[in-house]
Amino acid sequence: MKHWLFQEEHEALRQAVRRFVQKEIVPNTEKWEEAQEIPRSLFRRCGELGFFGLKFPEEYGGQGGDYLAAAVFKEEVARSGCLGVLAALGVHSGVVLPPLYKFGTEEQRRRYLVPGIAGEKVGALAVTEPNAGSDVASLQTTARREGDFYVLNGSKIFITNGVNADFVIVAAKTRPEAGHRGISLFIVDRRTPGFEVGQKLQKAGLHSSDTGYLIFDNCRVPAANLLGEENRGFYMLMEGFQWERLLLALGAVGMAEAALAHALTYARQRVQFGQPIGRFQAVGHRLAEMATRLEMIRNLTYHALWLFHTGQPCLKEVSMAKLAATEIAHQIAGEALQLHGGYGYMREYPIERIWRDTRVATIVAGTSEIMREIIAREMKV
Ligand SMILES: Cc1cc2nc3c(=O)[nH]c(=O)nc-3n(C[C@H](O)[C@H](O)[C@H](O)COP(=O)(O)OP(=O)(O)OC[C@H]3O[C@@H](n4cnc5c(N)ncnc54)[C@H](O)[C@@H]3O)c2cc1C
């Protein structure tokens, strides 16, 4: 059923992405989970099919579409039930490429955005540090100007695509004494001397998405790789967070939908006490509750997406969507697992991965606690 927010062209895209997900992602998820990364060919394939350029202008290889088209892509990939794949593709296309387009020079757009849209270069965004997570302004990595270079020193943790990325947008302090007013962003090429992947981190879920610990040791970055204005990095990051949080909410909706679909199929098939378990009223009512909460988070998310898409103030609504969708999606995944009984806890059932994967969404891109902080502040509590 078509939602009023989307036009015919969005629905056509939805069908195309759905076919792609079923044919080229779902059959491979186990293999990629095992390998703990997705192959380069998947990035290239998404580039070839135009999925990374949905909302970017044609002159950079994009499709010239809108945020709604990009949202459809994210939601449909999430319906694969493999959040690791979405994390890898989503961070590249939804978190790294937008600031390159918005704040990049023409030269930076040609060098990173165009191959990024084509899926030929993969990017990461490195903000979080061992001692600076929610409190972004307290980050300690420094960038000291030396002639035509900035010299970066510090480390970054939990960086999605950090292990395999061709380039990383790194947040560093150019004026350490100025707090959030002293942060700048730099595009750091993988081969830059002094940039090293310290460790590929092992996670509870999202196995097909690589997560890195990155080290910058006197890493000399050309001054031409400063992204946007010096000392404006914090504001650029905050601007990007709105779209990133919407993507998290959309991903959660897609994952909750996948969880419900698996639960429904299982409830129809599994026979106990002489009948499919779905016929027990307790199970039927549970499924009805899950479906209702799924529609609640979908509509909350679509409402925030509509505000964002139409350029209206939406800080509170996006934070609410991120908070509710990620928390409720994990609850729905847990209930779907419960409905599978012992089989739900087994690796061969996709619900086990969906439950593990949905857990992290309440932590990344601003934790649920931080979302409540923002909402309370917006409410002028
Ligand atoms: C799988 C994964 C992928 C990630 N990918 C990236 C990436 O690509 N790039 C990147 O830069 N980062 C990435 N992150 C980092 C992520 O954004 C941070 O983990 C997140 O911002 C929280 O920071 P923290 O882990 O340091 O927790 P902390 O900030 O230390 O928080 C610890 C706890 O304290 C709570 N807390 C903190 N401050 C407050 C407050 N003011 N009020 C109430 N409670 C508070 C938090 O909600 C949390 O429960 C990733 C993390 C994970 C797990």
The ligand as a MOL file (V3000), in Angstrom:
LIG
                    3D

  0  0  0     0  0            999 V3000
M  V30 BEGIN CTAB
M  V30 COUNTS 53 58 0 0 0
M  V30 BEGIN ATOM
M  V30 1 C 28.7240 -0.5170 15.5570 0
M  V30 2 C 29.0660 0.9110 15.7570 0
M  V30 3 C 29.3370 1.7170 14.6540 0
M  V30 4 C 29.6960 3.0670 14.8410 0
M  V30 5 N 30.0590 3.8190 13.7490 0
M  V30 6 C 30.5870 5.0580 13.9440 0
M  V30 7 C 31.1390 5.7980 12.8530 0
M  V30 8 O 31.0990 5.3610 11.6960 0
M  V30 9 N 31.7100 7.0030 13.1120 0
M  V30 10 C 31.7760 7.5290 14.3700 0
M  V30 11 O 32.3190 8.6190 14.5370 0
M  V30 12 N 31.2430 6.8560 15.4310 0
M  V30 13 C 30.6780 5.6300 15.2440 0
M  V30 14 N 30.1570 4.9180 16.3200 0
M  V30 15 C 30.2130 5.5230 17.6390 0
M  V30 16 C 28.8480 5.9010 18.2280 0
M  V30 17 O 28.3310 7.0280 17.5720 0
M  V30 18 C 29.0620 6.1120 19.7340 0
M  V30 19 O 29.2470 4.8120 20.2820 0
M  V30 20 C 27.9280 6.8330 20.4060 0
M  V30 21 O 27.9080 8.1760 19.9990 0
M  V30 22 C 28.0460 6.7980 21.9380 0
M  V30 23 O 29.3230 7.1570 22.3780 0
M  V30 24 P 30.1080 6.2020 23.4200 0
M  V30 25 O 30.0650 4.8230 22.8790 0
M  V30 26 O 31.4320 6.8070 23.6770 0
M  V30 27 O 29.2290 6.2370 24.7290 0
M  V30 28 P 29.2280 7.3810 25.8680 0
M  V30 29 O 29.0330 8.7270 25.2430 0
M  V30 30 O 30.3880 7.1920 26.7480 0
M  V30 31 O 27.9210 7.0050 26.6620 0
M  V30 32 C 27.8570 5.9720 27.6430 0
M  V30 33 C 26.4500 5.9980 28.2560 0
M  V30 34 O 26.2620 7.2560 28.9230 0
M  V30 35 C 25.1010 7.8610 28.4360 0
M  V30 36 N 25.2570 9.3160 28.4160 0
M  V30 37 C 26.2730 10.0430 27.9070 0
M  V30 38 N 26.0310 11.3500 28.0430 0
M  V30 39 C 24.8250 11.4750 28.6380 0
M  V30 40 C 24.0000 12.5620 29.0400 0
M  V30 41 N 24.3720 13.8300 28.8060 0
M  V30 42 N 22.8330 12.2850 29.6420 0
M  V30 43 C 22.4250 11.0150 29.8530 0
M  V30 44 N 23.1530 9.9390 29.4830 0
M  V30 45 C 24.3310 10.1680 28.8850 0
M  V30 46 C 24.9180 7.3310 27.0240 0
M  V30 47 O 23.5880 7.4760 26.5740 0
M  V30 48 C 25.3460 5.8870 27.1990 0
M  V30 49 O 24.2890 5.1270 27.6790 0
M  V30 50 C 29.7450 3.6020 16.1440 0
M  V30 51 C 29.4340 2.7930 17.2470 0
M  V30 52 C 29.1050 1.4770 17.0680 0
M  V30 53 C 28.8040 0.6220 18.2720 0
M  V30 END ATOM
M  V30 BEGIN BOND
M  V30 1 1 1 2
M  V30 2 1 2 3
M  V30 3 2 2 52
M  V30 4 2 3 4
M  V30 5 1 4 5
M  V30 6 1 4 50
M  V30 7 2 5 6
M  V30 8 1 6 7
M  V30 9 1 6 13
M  V30 10 2 7 8
M  V30 11 1 7 9
M  V30 12 1 9 10
M  V30 13 2 10 11
M  V30 14 1 10 12
M  V30 15 2 12 13
M  V30 16 1 13 14
M  V30 17 1 14 15
M  V30 18 1 14 50
M  V30 19 1 15 16
M  V30 20 1 16 17
M  V30 21 1 16 18
M  V30 22 1 18 19
M  V30 23 1 18 20
M  V30 24 1 20 21
M  V30 25 1 20 22
M  V30 26 1 22 23
M  V30 27 1 23 24
M  V30 28 2 24 25
M  V30 29 1 24 26
M  V30 30 1 24 27
M  V30 31 1 27 28
M  V30 32 2 28 29
M  V30 33 1 28 30
M  V30 34 1 28 31
M  V30 35 1 31 32
M  V30 36 1 32 33
M  V30 37 1 33 34
M  V30 38 1 33 48
M  V30 39 1 34 35
M  V30 40 1 35 36
M  V30 41 1 35 46
M  V30 42 1 36 37
M  V30 43 1 36 45
M  V30 44 2 37 38
M  V30 45 1 38 39
M  V30 46 1 39 40
M  V30 47 2 39 45
M  V30 48 1 40 41
M  V30 49 2 40 42
M  V30 50 1 42 43
M  V30 51 2 43 44
M  V30 52 1 44 45
M  V30 53 1 46 47
M  V30 54 1 46 48
M  V30 55 1 48 49
M  V30 56 2 50 51
M  V30 57 1 51 52
M  V30 58 1 52 53
M  V30 END BOND
M  V30 END CTAB
M  END
